[in-house]
């Protein structure tokens, strides 16, 4: 199994944990305070990871274009997390997390359009199933 598949599976497991843990931690506080605490922990852990895996050596090869894309990605992450935490504070985490995974559809569309990744029948079928699941959950 390629290492990227293992990392992707671990990412899904950890992402699943974060929603449940965050919901439990925000019982008596605002979503914004919960997000600020989470983000502070993320910053510290990512910086530690950067030095442990020696990723800091890549600073010298960053281009202005790479900076632009990474900063834009950070802004997107911020907006996503703010919306996610506010939704989770008021709604059931199982629904919020599932609807949030609709980002998969956005990711697939953007990867086809801008990164020129291949659009296969298997991906389209999976995207259709995800979309169907989101519609079932949103249906009252």
ZIBELFEN-V91961 format. One record per pair of residues at least 6 apart in sequence whose C-alpha atoms are under 7 Angstrom apart, sorted by sequence separation. I is the first residue (numbers start at 1). J is the second residue. D is the distance in whole Angstrom. If there is no record, write none. Layout:
<<I:J:D> <I:J:D>>
This chain:
<<50:56:6> <111:117:6> <112:118:6> <112:119:6> <26:34:6> <88:96:6> <87:96:6> <105:127:6> <99:134:6> <35:85:7> <31:85:5> <31:86:5> <31:89:6> <26:89:7> <23:88:7> <23:89:7> <23:93:7> <20:93:7> <19:93:7> <19:97:7>>
